[in-house]
Amino acid sequence: MLPMAVRSFAGALTAFGRLNIFLLTEEVEDMVTSAIGSDGVMIDITNADFIWDGTEPTLQGINLKLKKGQTTAIVGDVGSGKSSLLAAILRQIKLVKGDIKVCGSVS
């Protein structure tokens, strides 16, 4: 029982440390939204590169158009950039090249 409690406590400390770093991190950039265009495009990413930290882009040359009501699946292997793409749409990751437009609100 004691070894399991120690392991759980160590895991909790690690999680709290990561949560603390996340909550104290400054916003990358403000989320700018606009009205839905006449073409119905809700998310438009054009030739965009995104970077978490460091110098190498995490995502490169991203082009994506998502229309209102369209169902889209993001699939891939572990480490292929699925979560980074969602973070890019939410502006949690820095845009270093290209353009991104998000219409409406994101919650």
Summary of the structure (lengths in Angstrom):
residues: 107
radius of gyration: 17.9
end to end distance: 41.3
largest distance: 62.5
contacts: 228
relative contact order: 0.23
helix: 29%
strand: 30%
